[in-house]
Structure formats: structure tokens, C-alpha cells
Amino acid sequence: MLQTEREISVDLIQAAFVIASTTDILREKEKSHKQKVAYISYCCAQKMGWEAQLCQQAFVVGLIHDCGFSLKGKQEFLLAQNRSDLEQHDLMRGYLMLRECSPFAQLAEPVLYQKTDWKFLQKITTTSIYNKHMAALIHLATFIEKRITLEALDQYQNIKKSVKDRLIQQVLSYSGTKFHPQHTESIKSLFHSDGFWFSMESHFIEELSNTFSCEQWSHQLSGVSAAISVAELLLEIIAGKSDFTYTHSIKVAKLALYLGSKMGYSEENAQMLYLAGMIHDIGKIKTPEYVLHKPSKLDDEEFTCIKRHATDSHYLLGKMFRHRYLANWAANHHERLDGSGYPLGLTAKYLDEPSRIIAVVDVFQALTQHRPYRGGMSLPQVLEILKQSVYHKQLDGNVFSHLLQYADECFSISTA
């Protein structure tokens, strides 16, 4: 019996951490940048006496502020435009993505204006004073974190006093122009606290978020619609790396929804299959681009590399979504009934029907889709491959029989 819509929830703080880690991966050289921006923003907001809800919102904005970053077309864009245009493109993309994601929609405008200097930001009349302050705080925190990253640490891996002194002088020199004066005074005070610097590490920052008591960010948002909204945001981040992975995930979701409905699943449970389909390849965000898009056959090491995505998917999904089975349904799509799949080599008795549905529609969609290394196959070719997989006890015969019954409709969904 599947759990129903009321029994799934989203941990928004953990979702924000996943968004932060995925965008750090896209940028490659930025390790824990978003976590540190979140921490600096939160500490500064606390120092200024902001109420708990706003401090925690500053933390979340810090985690997700770079969600609009995209790898696609970067080289061509850089040749045709300047860096400022490139940044504005990413900011607008992030703003539009967050605006469409209801749990994070209120944070869209601070993300849009996060690189606007205070002397210009304070004059903007189309956004609230709250959004201006939040955006200005992220601007300051980002400036500080990036400069810290460029500096050499002392022999004990601590920030040197000379670096702190030089950095605070830089910050104060921009007070009232680049940064909000109140923010610069608060950060000046924090710079004198050893605890502020010692706690600027990933494990301390994540532990800090566990202390949040504000209902908006500490509770779990219930319902499949909220979960799908967050999943759509994650898919948009993946789209910044790989068009075909994004398209594949959307089509697998639609196929799972359609096939689940034809197999008698309730609307709520069919929606759960849709969600599992959307997020089944989220782990590919960690797969190197040259492996993911290689136009020829993968060698053994590259294949081992790409197999990691199923394990990464399971880990990321387990952090965000509170549901007994969802991460398994999504991450089991390369497992096979005879134990020949990966990453765990699970056999039939450990693979429930939703996992089997996602596995079948994943193969079906992948074979019909144009990939960097081959063209999409015809429906008869795909059905023959699936038939052989069923014959060899790798894919589920009952799921395949339903797909076969509605093969033309499934092919249309997959190739539309």
C-alpha cells in the first residue's frame, strides 16, 4: 500500500542545503560558498537585532542565492557579452525560478537584487524595504566570503588577523555606497569575535540550522504539490547543466504518471510516481559534464563514475523529502529484478512495484530520446529491447504489459 499525499513532507532547510550543494558543484571551484554566505548573513542579521524569522530567512537566501547559475552556453555568452551581462542573466534566471516555486517565492526579489550596490538599490521603488535589506545583506556576505577564500590561512588553518583588519577596512570604505551602513557596522563588530570565525565551517553551519525554531523554516511542508514544486526548482537547476537530463526527467515523470493511472493507482499515488520520475536523476548534478555528454561509448572508469548518480540521488532525496519509500523509488531505476543492476544489485523481492514502474519508463524514455551519443529509436525497436529485458527477468512483465497496451500513447508522451 502506497503512502498517500498527506504522508509526504519537504524539509525546506534541507532542500535549501541541497540547492546550495548542487550550485556549488556547478561552479566546481566554490566549496561551501553558499553555506558560508548563509552563515555570515544570519550572524549579521542577528547582530542587527532582526527577529528570528528574518534571520532565518537571511540564512535560506544565502543558501539559494546562486540557484540561477547555468553552465549552458557560457563560453559563447562570454564571447558576445561582458561579465556584468552574464551575471544579470543568471540573477534573472534565479528570480524567475524561485518565483514559480511557492515555498521559496517570497525570496525571489532578494535574489534578483543581490548584486545591486546600496546607493542604487535604496532608490528602487518596485520592491519592498524588506527585500532591499535582504538583498544588501547577501551582497555584503558574498563580498566577504569571496575575499576570505582568496586569502592564505595561517599554519593552524585560521584567518590571519592582518587579513581580518584589511578586509574590514575594505568593507567600511564601501559603507553607504556598495553596502548598507548599518550592515557594515554590524559586520565590523562580528569581525572581533573569534567564535564567528571558528564556526564558519560546513558542519557547524548545518548544525546551526537545526536550532531554528521559526515555524516557517523549522517545520516540514506537507503535501505532494509542495514536494513537486521543490522538485521542479531542482530540475531547473539541472537544466543549467544538461538539457537532455532535464527533458528526460520530465518525460519519465509524465510516463510514470500516465502508466500508474492506467495500472489503477489513485490520483495521489500517481502523483507520487510523477514526483519520483522528476527527481530520479538528480544525482547527475554531480556527474562531470564531459562524462554526461560524451558522444561515444564510456570506458570502464567513466561508466563507474556515472553509476554514482543513483547513490547520489538517494542521498540528496533522503535529506529533503520525508517519505518512507520515495528515495528508493527514484534511486532504484537502474536496479534489475535478476540482481544485475546497480548500484546495490537488488533482486526482485527488494524492488516494489513503483520502483519497477520507474525502471521501465526510464529505459523506455531513454531509448526514444536523442542523446549526445546516438539518435532516438523507433517504437518497434524500443519495445523489442524491453521485451528481451522482461524475458531475461530484468524488467517487470506486468508493468511492460501495461506499457505495451498503451505503447502509442507512451511513445507520444516520450517524444513530444
C-alpha positions as CSV (number, residue, x, y, z in Angstrom):
1,M,0.0,0.0,0.0
2,L,1.5,3.3,-1.0
3,Q,1.6,6.3,1.4
4,T,-0.8,9.0,0.3
5,E,-0.3,12.7,-0.4
6,R,-0.8,13.7,3.3
7,E,2.2,11.5,4.3
8,I,5.0,13.2,2.3
9,S,6.6,16.4,3.5
10,V,9.5,18.6,2.4
11,D,12.2,19.8,4.8
12,L,12.8,23.3,3.4
13,I,16.1,23.9,5.2
14,Q,17.5,20.7,3.9
15,A,16.1,21.5,0.4
16,A,18.0,24.8,0.6
17,F,21.2,22.9,1.6
18,V,20.7,20.6,-1.4
19,I,20.2,23.6,-3.7
20,A,23.4,25.1,-2.3
21,S,25.5,22.0,-2.8
22,T,24.2,21.5,-6.3
23,T,25.1,25.0,-7.4
24,D,28.5,24.7,-5.7
25,I,29.0,21.6,-7.8
26,L,28.1,23.5,-11.0
27,R,30.7,26.2,-10.2
28,E,33.3,23.5,-9.3
29,K,35.8,25.7,-7.6
30,E,33.4,27.1,-4.9
31,K,33.4,24.7,-1.9
32,S,30.8,25.6,0.7
33,H,30.4,29.1,-0.7
34,K,26.6,29.2,-0.2
35,Q,26.8,27.8,3.3
36,K,29.3,30.4,4.4
37,V,27.2,33.2,2.8
38,A,24.2,31.9,4.6
39,Y,26.1,31.9,7.9
40,I,27.6,35.4,7.5
41,S,24.1,36.8,6.6
42,Y,22.5,35.1,9.6
43,C,25.1,36.3,12.1
44,C,24.9,39.8,10.7
45,A,21.1,39.8,10.9
46,Q,21.2,38.6,14.4
47,K,23.7,41.3,15.4
48,M,21.4,43.9,14.0
49,G,18.6,42.6,16.1
50,W,16.4,41.3,13.4
51,E,13.6,39.0,14.6
52,A,14.2,35.2,14.4
53,Q,12.1,34.7,11.2
54,L,14.0,37.3,9.3
55,C,17.4,36.0,10.5
56,Q,16.4,32.5,9.3
57,Q,15.2,33.9,6.0
58,A,18.6,35.5,5.5
59,F,20.2,32.2,6.1
60,V,18.0,30.5,3.5
61,V,18.5,33.3,0.9
62,G,22.2,32.8,1.5
63,L,21.9,29.1,0.7
64,I,19.9,29.5,-2.5
65,H,21.1,32.9,-3.8
66,D,23.0,31.4,-6.7
67,C,20.3,29.0,-7.9
68,G,20.1,30.7,-11.3
69,F,23.7,29.8,-12.3
70,S,23.8,28.0,-15.6
71,L,26.7,26.3,-17.5
72,K,24.8,26.2,-20.8
73,G,26.3,28.5,-23.4
74,K,28.7,30.1,-21.0
75,Q,31.6,30.3,-23.5
76,E,29.5,31.7,-26.3
77,F,27.9,34.2,-23.9
78,L,31.2,35.4,-22.6
79,L,32.5,36.0,-26.1
80,A,29.4,38.0,-27.0
81,Q,28.7,39.8,-23.7
82,N,30.6,41.2,-20.7
83,R,30.7,39.7,-17.3
84,S,28.0,42.0,-15.9
85,D,25.5,40.9,-18.6
86,L,26.3,37.2,-17.7
87,E,25.6,37.8,-14.0
88,Q,22.4,39.6,-14.8
89,H,21.3,36.7,-16.9
90,D,21.9,34.3,-14.0
91,L,20.2,36.6,-11.5
92,M,17.1,36.9,-13.6
93,R,17.0,33.1,-14.2
94,G,17.2,32.5,-10.4
95,Y,14.5,35.1,-9.8
96,L,12.1,33.5,-12.3
97,M,12.8,30.0,-11.0
98,L,12.1,31.0,-7.3
99,R,9.0,33.0,-8.2
100,E,7.5,29.8,-9.7
101,C,8.4,27.7,-6.6
102,S,5.7,28.5,-4.0
103,P,7.8,27.5,-0.9
104,F,10.6,29.9,-1.8
105,A,8.7,32.5,-3.9
106,Q,9.0,35.3,-1.3
107,L,12.8,35.1,-1.6
108,A,12.9,35.7,-5.3
109,E,13.4,39.5,-5.2
110,P,16.3,39.5,-2.8
111,V,18.0,37.0,-5.1
112,L,17.3,39.3,-8.1
113,Y,18.9,42.4,-6.4
114,Q,21.7,40.7,-4.5
115,K,24.5,42.3,-6.7
116,T,23.0,45.8,-6.7
117,D,25.0,48.3,-4.8
118,W,23.2,50.0,-1.9
119,K,23.4,53.5,-3.4
120,F,21.3,52.3,-6.4
121,L,19.3,49.7,-4.5
122,Q,17.8,52.2,-2.0
123,K,16.4,54.2,-4.9
124,I,14.5,51.3,-6.5
125,T,10.7,51.8,-6.0
126,T,9.5,48.4,-7.3
127,T,10.5,46.3,-4.3
128,S,9.9,46.4,-0.6
129,I,12.3,47.7,2.0
130,Y,12.5,44.2,3.4
131,N,13.7,42.9,0.0
132,K,16.3,45.7,-0.2
133,H,17.7,44.9,3.2
134,M,17.8,41.2,2.5
135,A,19.5,41.7,-0.9
136,A,22.0,44.2,0.5
137,L,22.9,41.7,3.3
138,I,23.6,38.9,0.8
139,H,25.7,41.4,-1.3
140,L,27.9,42.1,1.7
141,A,28.1,38.4,2.8
142,T,29.1,37.3,-0.7
143,F,31.8,40.0,-0.9
144,I,33.3,38.9,2.4
145,E,33.2,35.2,1.7
146,K,34.8,35.5,-1.7
147,R,37.7,37.6,-0.3
148,I,38.3,35.2,2.5
149,T,38.6,32.4,0.0
150,L,41.3,34.2,-1.8
151,E,43.4,34.7,1.3
152,A,46.0,32.3,2.7
153,L,45.3,30.9,6.1
154,D,47.9,30.7,8.9
155,Q,49.7,27.5,9.8
156,Y,46.8,26.4,12.0
157,Q,44.2,27.0,9.3
158,N,42.8,30.1,10.8
159,I,42.1,33.5,9.2
160,K,45.1,35.8,9.9
161,K,44.5,39.0,11.9
162,S,46.1,41.0,9.2
163,V,43.5,39.6,6.7
164,K,40.6,40.5,9.0
165,D,41.9,44.0,9.5
166,R,42.4,44.6,5.8
167,L,39.0,43.1,4.9
168,I,37.1,45.2,7.4
169,Q,38.8,48.3,6.1
170,Q,37.7,47.4,2.6
171,V,34.1,46.8,3.8
172,L,34.0,50.1,5.7
173,S,35.3,52.0,2.7
174,Y,32.2,50.9,0.8
175,S,29.8,51.8,3.6
176,G,26.9,53.8,2.2
177,T,27.9,53.2,-1.5
178,K,28.3,49.5,-2.1
179,F,26.9,48.3,1.2
180,H,24.2,49.4,3.7
181,P,25.9,51.4,6.5
182,Q,24.1,49.5,9.3
183,H,25.2,46.2,7.8
184,T,28.8,47.3,7.7
185,E,28.8,48.4,11.3
186,S,27.3,45.0,12.4
187,I,29.9,43.0,10.5
188,K,32.7,45.2,11.9
189,S,31.5,44.1,15.4
190,L,31.4,40.4,14.3
191,F,35.0,40.5,13.0
192,H,36.3,40.9,16.5
193,S,34.6,37.7,17.6
194,D,36.8,34.6,17.4
195,G,33.7,32.4,17.6
196,F,32.3,34.0,14.4
197,W,35.4,32.8,12.5
198,F,35.8,29.4,14.2
199,S,32.1,28.5,13.5
200,M,32.4,29.3,9.8
201,E,32.7,25.6,8.8
202,S,30.2,23.4,7.0
203,H,29.4,21.0,9.9
204,F,28.9,23.9,12.3
205,I,26.7,25.8,9.8
206,E,24.4,22.8,9.2
207,E,24.2,22.2,13.0
208,L,23.2,25.8,13.4
209,S,20.2,25.3,11.1
210,N,19.0,22.5,13.4
211,T,18.4,25.1,16.1
212,F,15.9,27.2,14.1
213,S,12.6,27.5,15.9
214,C,10.7,29.7,13.5
215,E,7.8,27.7,12.2
216,Q,8.2,28.9,8.6
217,W,11.6,27.2,8.2
218,S,11.8,24.6,11.0
219,H,8.6,22.7,10.2
220,Q,8.2,20.3,7.3
221,L,5.9,21.4,4.5
222,S,3.3,18.7,3.8
223,G,1.7,17.6,0.6
224,V,2.8,16.2,-2.8
225,S,2.1,19.6,-4.5
226,A,4.7,21.3,-2.3
227,A,7.2,18.4,-3.0
228,I,6.6,18.7,-6.7
229,S,7.2,22.5,-6.6
230,V,10.6,22.0,-4.9
231,A,11.4,19.2,-7.4
232,E,10.6,21.5,-10.3
233,L,13.1,24.0,-8.9
234,L,15.8,21.3,-8.7
235,L,15.1,20.3,-12.3
236,E,15.6,23.9,-13.4
237,I,19.0,23.8,-11.7
238,I,19.8,20.6,-13.6
239,A,18.7,22.3,-16.8
240,G,21.5,24.7,-16.2
241,K,23.9,21.8,-16.8
242,S,22.2,19.4,-19.1
243,D,19.2,19.9,-21.4
244,F,18.7,16.2,-22.2
245,T,18.8,15.2,-18.5
246,Y,16.1,17.8,-17.8
247,T,14.0,16.7,-20.7
248,H,14.4,13.0,-19.8
249,S,13.4,13.6,-16.2
250,I,10.2,15.5,-17.2
251,K,9.2,12.8,-19.7
252,V,9.9,10.0,-17.2
253,A,7.7,11.8,-14.7
254,K,4.8,12.1,-17.3
255,L,5.2,8.5,-18.3
256,A,5.1,7.3,-14.7
257,L,2.0,9.3,-14.0
258,Y,0.3,8.0,-17.1
259,L,1.2,4.4,-16.7
260,G,0.5,4.5,-12.9
261,S,-3.0,5.8,-13.7
262,K,-3.6,3.1,-16.2
263,M,-2.5,0.5,-13.7
264,G,-5.1,1.6,-11.2
265,Y,-3.2,3.9,-8.9
266,S,-5.2,6.6,-7.2
267,E,-4.6,10.2,-8.3
268,E,-2.5,10.9,-5.1
269,N,-0.3,7.9,-5.6
270,A,0.1,8.5,-9.4
271,Q,1.3,12.0,-8.4
272,M,3.9,10.3,-6.2
273,L,5.1,8.3,-9.2
274,Y,5.3,11.6,-11.1
275,L,7.4,13.1,-8.3
276,A,9.7,10.1,-8.3
277,G,10.2,10.3,-12.0
278,M,11.0,14.0,-11.9
279,I,13.8,13.5,-9.4
280,H,15.2,10.1,-10.3
281,D,18.3,11.5,-11.9
282,I,19.0,14.4,-9.5
283,G,22.3,12.8,-8.7
284,K,23.6,13.5,-12.2
285,I,24.2,17.1,-11.0
286,K,27.5,15.6,-9.6
287,T,28.5,13.8,-12.8
288,P,31.2,15.6,-14.7
289,E,29.9,17.3,-17.8
290,Y,32.3,15.6,-20.2
291,V,31.2,12.2,-18.9
292,L,27.5,13.1,-19.0
293,H,27.7,14.5,-22.5
294,K,30.3,12.2,-24.0
295,P,29.4,11.5,-27.7
296,S,30.9,8.0,-27.7
297,K,30.9,4.9,-25.5
298,L,32.0,5.3,-21.9
299,D,35.2,3.5,-20.8
300,D,35.1,1.5,-17.5
301,E,36.1,4.3,-15.3
302,E,33.6,6.7,-16.9
303,F,30.9,4.2,-16.5
304,T,31.7,3.7,-12.8
305,C,31.6,7.5,-12.5
306,I,28.2,7.8,-14.0
307,K,26.8,4.9,-11.9
308,R,27.4,7.0,-8.8
309,H,24.4,9.2,-9.7
310,A,21.9,6.7,-8.4
311,T,23.5,6.7,-4.9
312,D,23.9,10.5,-5.0
313,S,20.2,10.7,-5.9
314,H,19.2,8.5,-2.9
315,Y,21.2,10.6,-0.5
316,L,20.0,14.0,-1.8
317,L,16.4,12.9,-1.9
318,G,16.5,11.4,1.6
319,K,17.6,14.7,3.0
320,M,14.8,16.7,1.5
321,F,11.8,14.5,1.3
322,R,10.3,12.9,4.4
323,H,8.7,9.7,2.9
324,R,9.4,6.1,3.7
325,Y,9.8,5.0,0.1
326,L,10.2,7.9,-2.3
327,A,14.0,8.0,-2.4
328,N,14.0,4.2,-3.1
329,W,11.5,4.5,-6.0
330,A,13.6,7.2,-7.6
331,A,17.1,5.8,-7.0
332,N,16.2,2.2,-7.9
333,H,15.7,2.9,-11.6
334,H,18.9,1.1,-12.6
335,E,18.3,-2.0,-10.4
336,R,17.1,-5.1,-12.2
337,L,15.0,-8.0,-10.9
338,D,17.7,-10.6,-11.5
339,G,20.2,-8.6,-9.4
340,S,22.3,-7.5,-12.5
341,G,21.5,-3.7,-11.9
342,Y,23.3,-1.0,-9.9
343,P,24.3,0.4,-7.5
344,L,23.1,-2.2,-5.0
345,G,22.4,-5.2,-7.1
346,L,18.9,-5.6,-5.6
347,T,16.8,-8.6,-6.6
348,A,13.1,-8.8,-7.3
349,K,12.0,-9.3,-3.7
350,Y,13.5,-5.9,-2.7
351,L,12.0,-4.0,-5.6
352,D,8.4,-2.9,-5.1
353,E,6.0,-2.0,-8.0
354,P,6.7,1.8,-8.0
355,S,10.4,1.1,-8.3
356,R,9.6,-1.3,-11.2
357,I,7.5,1.3,-12.9
358,I,10.2,4.0,-12.8
359,A,12.7,1.4,-14.1
360,V,10.6,0.5,-17.1
361,V,9.7,4.1,-18.1
362,D,13.2,5.2,-17.6
363,V,14.5,2.7,-20.1
364,F,11.6,3.4,-22.5
365,Q,12.2,7.1,-22.4
366,A,16.0,6.9,-22.7
367,L,15.8,4.7,-25.8
368,T,13.3,7.0,-27.5
369,Q,15.3,10.2,-26.7
370,H,18.0,11.7,-28.8
371,R,21.2,11.6,-26.8
372,P,24.7,13.0,-27.4
373,Y,26.0,9.6,-28.4
374,R,23.0,8.3,-30.5
375,G,19.7,9.2,-32.1
376,G,16.3,8.2,-30.6
377,M,15.0,4.7,-31.5
378,S,11.7,3.8,-33.1
379,L,8.8,2.4,-31.1
380,P,9.2,-1.2,-32.5
381,Q,12.9,-1.1,-31.7
382,V,12.3,0.1,-28.1
383,L,9.5,-2.5,-27.5
384,E,11.8,-5.3,-28.7
385,I,14.6,-4.3,-26.3
386,L,12.1,-4.0,-23.4
387,K,10.6,-7.4,-24.3
388,Q,14.1,-9.0,-24.2
389,S,14.7,-7.4,-20.8
390,V,11.4,-8.8,-19.5
391,Y,12.3,-12.3,-20.9
392,H,15.6,-12.2,-19.1
393,K,13.9,-11.3,-15.8
394,Q,15.4,-7.9,-15.6
395,L,12.3,-5.7,-16.0
396,D,8.8,-6.3,-14.7
397,G,6.5,-8.2,-17.1
398,N,3.2,-6.7,-15.6
399,V,4.5,-3.2,-16.0
400,F,5.6,-3.9,-19.5
401,S,2.3,-5.4,-20.5
402,H,0.5,-2.2,-19.4
403,L,3.0,-0.1,-21.3
404,L,2.6,-2.4,-24.4
405,Q,-1.2,-1.9,-24.2
406,Y,-0.7,1.9,-24.4
407,A,2.5,1.9,-26.4
408,D,1.5,4.5,-28.9
409,E,0.3,6.9,-26.2
410,C,3.5,6.3,-24.2
411,F,5.6,6.9,-27.3
412,S,3.8,10.2,-27.9
413,I,4.4,11.3,-24.3
414,S,8.1,10.4,-24.6
415,T,8.8,12.1,-27.9
416,A,6.5,15.1,-27.7
